[in-house]
Structure formats: C-alpha cells, structure tokens
Amino acid sequence: MLSNFSKSLAGFITKDLNYDEEKNEIVSYAIEMFLLGVVGFLAILLLGFVFNALLPAAIAAISGGVLRRVSGGAHFDTPLKCLGLGAIIYSLIGVLANYLLQVGSTNWINMIFILLCLIIVFLFAPVDSEAKPIHSQTLRNKLRLSSVLFIIFILIFTILNDNLLINISAMLGILYQSLTLLPIFNKGR
C-alpha cells in the first residue's frame, strides 16, 4: 500500500519534469523511505507514550538512527519488520533509560558503554546489505570515520550535558545500534 502511494505521488511530482522510468523509480523509493521513517518514528513515539517513556525513547531513536545512517547494521527482509521491531526496541530502551535513572546510573557508566560502542564501530562499521553493498573502499572509510566521529560527539555531549536521562537515552540508542554491527547479526556479510 505504501509502495503504491509512493509511486502515485512520485508520478504526480515528476509529471511535468519529463523524468524517465528510472528517475521516477528513484523519486518513488525516496518518498517511500521518507514515509517509512516518519511512520516508524511516530510508532516509537506512540509506544514510548504508552510505556511512559516518550522522551527517552525519542532520544534513543534519534541517536541510534543517526548512527545507523553511517554505520549500517543488521537488516530484515522487509521494511515493516524493521519498523515494527525498531518501534518496540526503542520504546523498551526508553523504559530501560527511565529505570536506570531511578537506580542511579552515572555518567561514568555511560562513558564506559560509549567507549564500548566506539570499539565496536571502529572494528565493524560500516555493515552493508545485499540490497545496498558498499563497493568503494573510500566510501567505506568515510562511513567508518563518520561513525567514529558521531560516537565521539555523543561522548563529548554526555560529558558536557547535565541531564542524565538524555545522556542515558543517547547512550542506549547508540549501544543498541552498535550491537547490530556485530557479525553474529550479519551472517553472510
């Protein structure tokens, strides 16, 4: 259904641009990916709200999502499976962040986990997929560097930021995303 809507919208948008079939397909794909992202984030917000963890779920999803853009990671065979599992996991991460705040997690613990993320990202990022392989070593190096720099940014952010809930949520988001880079979740890649 979403694919058909994206194709129709792409046809409407590109009607006067005289795009060929291939360019229409690219526009349709971009629209579909954008809509999936919006629907996925709304699902995270909804479940986060239901679990009384809206803010930490949103922060974890944003930090994990930014890292995913440059690091890649484990893939499902359909976008809807990814969307559904992502919404559930990020909502549960929000619940976990609230719990860790209550039991007295500290920024030092966060930094240890962020350093673990840094090691994982350095060793395994980027992870590509069969549908979107990375052939260029230059691109691979740029994506790894971007991933490492983002982790360092989160580390510096958590050092400078006094809001422990935000720090825990950001750390858990990148921790989850970093774990999807491990070879056990990427067999055959």
Backbone hydrogen bonds in HBPLUS format (Angstrom, degrees):
<---DONOR---> <-ACCEPTOR-->    atom                        ^
c    i                          cat <-CA-CA->   ^        H-A-AA   ^      H-
h    n   atom  resd res      DA  || num        DHA   H-A  angle D-A-AA Bond
n    s   type  num  typ     dist DA aas  dist angle  dist       angle   num
A0005-PHE N   A0001-MET O   2.98 MM   4  6.24 159.6  2.03 149.1 154.7     1
A0006-SER N   A0002-LEU O   2.89 MM   4  6.08 157.5  1.94 146.1 152.4     2
A0007-LYS N   A0003-SER O   2.95 MM   4  6.20 155.5  2.01 148.6 155.0     3
A0008-SER N   A0004-ASN O   2.97 MM   4  6.19 159.4  2.01 148.4 154.0     4
A0009-LEU N   A0005-PHE O   2.88 MM   4  6.08 165.2  1.91 153.3 157.4     5
A0010-ALA N   A0006-SER O   2.83 MM   4  5.93 156.0  1.88 144.9 152.1     6
A0011-GLY N   A0007-LYS O   2.90 MM   4  6.06 155.4  1.96 144.4 151.2     7
A0012-PHE N   A0008-SER O   2.97 MM   4  6.24 154.0  2.04 147.1 154.2     8
A0013-ILE N   A0009-LEU O   2.89 MM   4  6.10 162.0  1.92 151.0 155.8     9
A0014-THR N   A0010-ALA O   2.88 MM   4  5.94 162.7  1.91 151.5 156.2    10
A0015-LYS N   A0011-GLY O   2.99 MM   4  5.59 111.9  2.47 134.9 147.0    11
A0017-LEU N   A0014-THR O   3.00 MM   3  5.05 151.4  2.08 106.4 115.6    12
A0024-ASN N   A0020-ASP O   3.04 MM   4  6.29 160.4  2.08 156.8 163.0    13
A0025-GLU N   A0021-GLU O   2.97 MM   4  6.18 149.4  2.06 144.3 152.7    14
A0026-ILE N   A0022-GLU O   3.05 MM   4  6.38 149.6  2.15 144.7 152.5    15
A0027-VAL N   A0023-LYS O   3.02 MM   4  6.30 162.7  2.05 151.5 155.4    16
A0028-SER N   A0024-ASN O   2.87 MM   4  6.05 158.4  1.92 147.6 154.2    17
A0029-TYR N   A0025-GLU O   2.87 MM   4  6.05 157.9  1.92 147.0 152.7    18
A0030-ALA N   A0026-ILE O   2.97 MM   4  6.20 160.9  2.01 149.7 154.6    19
A0031-ILE N   A0027-VAL O   2.98 MM   4  6.21 159.1  2.03 150.3 155.7    20
A0032-GLU N   A0028-SER O   2.94 MM   4  6.16 161.5  1.97 149.6 154.9    21
A0033-MET N   A0029-TYR O   2.90 MM   4  6.13 162.4  1.93 154.6 158.8    22
A0034-PHE N   A0030-ALA O   2.97 MM   4  6.11 156.7  2.03 145.5 152.1    23
A0035-LEU N   A0031-ILE O   2.90 MM   4  6.12 165.7  1.92 154.2 157.9    24
A0036-LEU N   A0032-GLU O   2.87 MM   4  6.08 156.1  1.93 148.2 155.2    25
A0037-GLY N   A0033-MET O   2.97 MM   4  6.14 154.0  2.04 142.6 149.6    26
A0038-VAL N   A0034-PHE O   2.95 MM   4  6.28 157.1  2.00 151.3 157.4    27
A0039-VAL N   A0035-LEU O   2.86 MM   4  6.04 171.2  1.86 154.4 157.0    28
A0040-GLY N   A0036-LEU O   2.80 MM   4  5.85 158.9  1.84 146.2 153.0    29
A0041-PHE N   A0037-GLY O   2.93 MM   4  6.07 160.4  1.96 146.6 151.7    30
A0042-LEU N   A0038-VAL O   2.90 MM   4  6.10 158.8  1.94 151.1 157.4    31
A0043-ALA N   A0039-VAL O   2.88 MM   4  6.10 148.9  1.98 145.2 154.0    32
A0044-ILE N   A0040-GLY O   2.96 MM   4  6.28 151.2  2.05 145.5 153.3    33
A0045-LEU N   A0041-PHE O   2.90 MM   4  6.20 159.6  1.95 149.0 154.4    34
A0046-LEU N   A0042-LEU O   2.85 MM   4  6.05 157.5  1.90 147.3 153.6    35
A0047-LEU N   A0043-ALA O   2.94 MM   4  6.12 173.5  1.94 152.4 154.1    36
A0048-GLY N   A0044-ILE O   2.75 MM   4  5.79 154.2  1.81 146.7 155.6    37
A0049-PHE N   A0045-LEU O   2.85 MM   4  5.98 150.8  1.93 142.7 150.4    38
A0050-VAL N   A0046-LEU O   2.94 MM   4  6.25 158.8  1.98 149.1 154.9    39
A0051-PHE N   A0047-LEU O   2.91 MM   4  6.13 154.0  1.98 149.9 156.1    40
A0053-ALA N   A0048-GLY O   2.59 MM   5  4.65 171.2  1.59 156.2 153.0    41
A0052-ASN N   A0049-PHE O   3.05 MM   3  4.92 160.1  2.09 105.0 109.3    42
A0057-ALA N   A0053-ALA O   3.00 MM   4  5.91 154.9  2.06 149.5 157.2    43
A0058-ALA N   A0054-LEU O   2.97 MM   4  6.12 159.9  2.01 152.9 158.5    44
A0059-ILE N   A0055-LEU O   2.96 MM   4  6.18 164.4  1.99 157.9 161.9    45
A0060-ALA N   A0056-PRO O   2.93 MM   4  5.98 163.0  1.96 145.2 150.4    46
A0061-ALA N   A0057-ALA O   2.93 MM   4  6.06 157.1  1.98 145.0 151.7    47
A0062-ILE N   A0058-ALA O   2.95 MM   4  6.12 154.8  2.01 146.9 153.6    48
A0063-SER N   A0059-ILE O   2.95 MM   4  6.15 174.1  1.95 155.5 157.2    49
A0064-GLY N   A0060-ALA O   2.86 MM   4  5.87 163.9  1.88 148.5 154.1    50
A0065-GLY N   A0061-ALA O   2.77 MM   4  5.61 148.0  1.87 134.7 144.9    51
A0066-VAL N   A0062-ILE O   2.92 MM   4  6.06 157.7  1.97 150.3 154.8    52
A0067-LEU N   A0063-SER O   3.20 MM   4  6.37 166.0  2.22 145.1 149.0    53
A0068-ARG N   A0064-GLY O   2.89 MM   4  6.08 151.3  1.97 143.3 152.0    54
A0069-ARG N   A0065-GLY O   3.15 MM   4  6.37 146.4  2.27 143.6 150.5    55
A0070-VAL N   A0067-LEU O   3.15 MM   3  5.63 137.2  2.34 108.2 118.4    56
A0071-SER N   A0067-LEU O   2.84 MM   4  5.88 142.6  1.98 152.9 165.2    57
A0072-GLY N   A0068-ARG O   2.96 MM   4  5.04 155.9  2.02 134.3 136.2    58
A0127-VAL N   A0071-SER O   2.81 MM  56  6.22 157.1  1.86 148.6 150.4    59
A0074-ALA N   A0180-THR O   3.07 MM 106  5.20 130.5  2.33 117.6 130.7    60
A0082-CYS N   A0078-THR O   3.38 MM   4  6.72 161.7  2.41 148.6 153.2    61
A0083-LEU N   A0079-PRO O   2.82 MM   4  6.03 158.3  1.87 149.7 156.4    62
A0084-GLY N   A0080-LEU O   2.89 MM   4  6.00 166.4  1.91 148.1 151.3    63
A0085-LEU N   A0081-LYS O   2.96 MM   4  6.06 173.0  1.97 152.4 154.7    64
A0086-GLY N   A0082-CYS O   2.82 MM   4  5.77 156.8  1.87 145.0 152.9    65
A0087-ALA N   A0083-LEU O   2.97 MM   4  6.09 156.8  2.03 145.8 151.6    66
A0088-ILE N   A0084-GLY O   3.12 MM   4  6.37 159.8  2.16 147.8 153.0    67
A0089-ILE N   A0085-LEU O   2.82 MM   4  6.01 172.7  1.82 158.8 161.1    68
A0090-TYR N   A0086-GLY O   2.89 MM   4  5.90 170.4  1.90 151.7 155.0    69
A0091-SER N   A0087-ALA O   3.12 MM   4  6.06 147.0  2.23 134.7 143.6    70
A0092-LEU N   A0088-ILE O   2.95 MM   4  6.19 158.2  1.99 150.7 156.8    71
A0093-ILE N   A0089-ILE O   2.77 MM   4  6.06 146.1  1.89 148.7 159.6    72
A0094-GLY N   A0090-TYR O   3.02 MM   4  6.24 145.4  2.14 135.3 143.7    73
A0095-VAL N   A0091-SER O   3.08 MM   4  6.50 148.9  2.18 142.9 151.0    74
A0096-LEU N   A0092-LEU O   2.84 MM   4  6.13 159.8  1.88 148.8 154.5    75
A0097-ALA N   A0093-ILE O   2.79 MM   4  6.03 153.5  1.86 149.5 156.6    76
A0098-ASN N   A0094-GLY O   3.07 MM   4  6.36 158.8  2.12 146.2 151.0    77
A0099-TYR N   A0095-VAL O   2.97 MM   4  6.28 156.7  2.03 148.9 155.8    78
A0100-LEU N   A0096-LEU O   2.81 MM   4  6.06 165.2  1.83 156.8 160.2    79
A0101-LEU N   A0097-ALA O   2.98 MM   4  6.16 149.9  2.08 145.7 153.7    80
A0102-GLN N   A0098-ASN O   3.10 MM   4  6.38 149.9  2.20 142.5 150.3    81
A0102-GLN N   A0099-TYR O   2.99 MM   3  5.08 115.9  2.42  96.4 112.1    82
A0103-VAL N   A0099-TYR O   2.97 MM   4  6.33 149.1  2.07 153.1 162.1    83
A0105-SER N   A0100-LEU O   2.91 MM   5  5.33 164.8  1.93 157.5 156.3    84
A0104-GLY N   A0101-LEU O   3.41 MM   3  5.34 154.2  2.49  95.8 103.1    85
A0110-ASN N   A0106-THR O   3.17 MM   4  6.54 160.4  2.21 147.0 152.6    86
A0111-MET N   A0107-ASN O   2.87 MM   4  6.10 156.8  1.92 147.4 153.1    87
A0112-ILE N   A0108-TRP O   3.08 MM   4  6.35 150.8  2.17 144.8 151.9    88
A0113-PHE N   A0109-ILE O   3.11 MM   4  6.46 161.7  2.14 153.2 157.3    89
A0114-ILE N   A0110-ASN O   2.82 MM   4  6.11 152.9  1.90 151.4 160.4    90
A0115-LEU N   A0111-MET O   2.86 MM   4  6.06 153.1  1.93 145.4 152.2    91
A0116-LEU N   A0112-ILE O   3.02 MM   4  6.33 147.2  2.13 142.1 151.3    92
A0117-CYS N   A0113-PHE O   2.93 MM   4  6.26 152.0  2.00 145.1 152.7    93
A0118-LEU N   A0114-ILE O   2.90 MM   4  6.21 149.6  1.99 145.0 153.6    94
A0119-ILE N   A0115-LEU O   3.05 MM   4  6.37 153.4  2.12 146.3 152.0    95
A0120-ILE N   A0116-LEU O   3.00 MM   4  6.32 167.2  2.02 154.6 157.5    96
A0121-VAL N   A0117-CYS O   2.83 MM   4  5.99 169.2  1.84 157.0 160.2    97
A0122-PHE N   A0118-LEU O   2.91 MM   4  5.99 159.6  1.95 144.6 150.9    98
A0123-LEU N   A0119-ILE O   2.97 MM   4  6.15 155.8  2.03 149.7 156.0    99
A0124-PHE N   A0120-ILE O   2.89 MM   4  5.95 157.1  1.94 154.4 160.5   100
A0125-ALA N   A0121-VAL O   2.93 MM   4  4.94 155.4  1.99 129.7 136.3   101
A0132-LYS N   A0129-SER O   3.11 MM   3  5.08 131.2  2.36  94.2 107.5   102
A0140-ARG N   A0136-SER O   2.98 MM   4  6.22 160.0  2.03 145.5 151.6   103
A0141-ASN N   A0137-GLN O   2.90 MM   4  6.10 156.5  1.95 147.1 152.5   104
A0142-LYS N   A0138-THR O   2.97 MM   4  6.24 155.4  2.03 147.6 154.6   105
A0143-LEU N   A0139-LEU O   2.88 MM   4  6.10 159.7  1.92 156.0 161.0   106
A0144-ARG N   A0140-ARG O   2.98 MM   4  6.21 156.8  2.04 146.6 153.1   107
A0145-LEU N   A0141-ASN O   2.92 MM   4  6.10 166.7  1.94 149.2 153.1   108
A0146-SER N   A0142-LYS O   2.86 MM   4  6.04 158.8  1.90 146.4 152.6   109
A0147-SER N   A0143-LEU O   2.91 MM   4  6.07 152.8  1.98 144.0 151.4   110
A0148-VAL N   A0144-ARG O   2.91 MM   4  6.19 163.6  1.93 157.1 161.0   111
A0149-LEU N   A0145-LEU O   2.86 MM   4  6.05 164.0  1.88 152.8 157.6   112
A0150-PHE N   A0146-SER O   2.95 MM   4  6.11 149.8  2.05 142.0 149.9   113
A0151-ILE N   A0147-SER O   3.08 MM   4  6.38 157.5  2.14 148.9 154.4   114
A0152-ILE N   A0148-VAL O   2.95 MM   4  6.26 159.0  1.99 151.6 157.7   115
A0153-PHE N   A0149-LEU O   2.83 MM   4  6.06 150.1  1.92 143.3 152.0   116
A0154-ILE N   A0150-PHE O   2.94 MM   4  6.28 156.5  1.99 149.8 155.1   117
A0155-LEU N   A0151-ILE O   2.90 MM   4  6.20 155.0  1.96 148.5 156.0   118
A0156-ILE N   A0152-ILE O   2.90 MM   4  6.18 165.2  1.92 154.9 157.7   119
A0157-PHE N   A0153-PHE O   2.80 MM   4  5.97 159.8  1.84 150.3 157.1   120
A0158-THR N   A0154-ILE O   2.88 MM   4  6.08 158.5  1.93 150.1 154.6   121
A0159-ILE N   A0155-LEU O   3.09 MM   4  6.36 140.2  2.25 141.1 152.1   122
A0159-ILE N   A0156-ILE O   3.12 MM   3  5.06 124.6  2.44  93.5 108.1   123
A0160-LEU N   A0156-ILE O   2.98 MM   4  6.25 156.2  2.04 153.3 159.2   124
A0161-ASN N   A0157-PHE O   2.83 MM   4  5.81 139.2  2.00 149.0 160.2   125
A0167-ASN N   A0163-ASN O   3.10 MM   4  6.40 161.3  2.13 151.0 156.8   126
A0168-ILE N   A0164-LEU O   2.83 MM   4  5.99 167.0  1.85 155.7 158.4   127
A0169-SER N   A0165-LEU O   2.97 MM   4  6.05 164.0  2.00 147.1 152.1   128
A0170-ALA N   A0166-ILE O   2.93 MM   4  6.08 164.6  1.95 152.3 156.2   129
A0171-MET N   A0167-ASN O   2.95 MM   4  6.08 162.1  1.99 148.2 153.7   130
A0172-LEU N   A0168-ILE O   2.86 MM   4  6.08 164.3  1.89 154.5 158.5   131
A0173-GLY N   A0169-SER O   2.97 MM   4  6.14 151.7  2.05 145.4 153.3   132
A0174-ILE N   A0170-ALA O   3.08 MM   4  6.39 161.6  2.11 152.6 155.9   133
A0175-LEU N   A0171-MET O   2.83 MM   4  5.96 146.9  1.93 147.1 157.9   134
A0176-TYR N   A0172-LEU O   2.94 MM   4  6.05 167.8  1.96 147.2 149.8   135
A0177-GLN N   A0173-GLY O   3.15 MM   4  6.33 166.9  2.17 143.2 147.1   136
A0178-SER N   A0174-ILE O   2.78 MM   4  5.83 154.3  1.84 141.4 149.1   137
A0179-LEU N   A0175-LEU O   2.95 MM   4  6.18 155.0  2.02 151.1 157.3   138
A0180-THR N   A0176-TYR O   3.28 MM   4  6.66 137.3  2.48 142.6 153.2   139
A0180-THR N   A0177-GLN O   3.13 MM   3  5.27 132.4  2.37  98.0 110.5   140
A0181-LEU N   A0178-SER O   2.99 MM   3  5.43 159.5  2.03 112.6 119.2   141
A0182-LEU N   A0179-LEU O   3.19 MM   3  5.55 157.1  2.25 109.4 115.7   142
A0185-PHE N   A0182-LEU O   2.98 MM   3  5.80 153.4  2.06 126.0 132.3   143
A0186-ASN N   A0183-PRO O   2.95 MM   3  4.87 158.3  2.00 105.5 112.5   144
A0189-ARG N   A0186-ASN O   3.14 MM   3  5.72 149.3  2.24 140.3 138.6   145
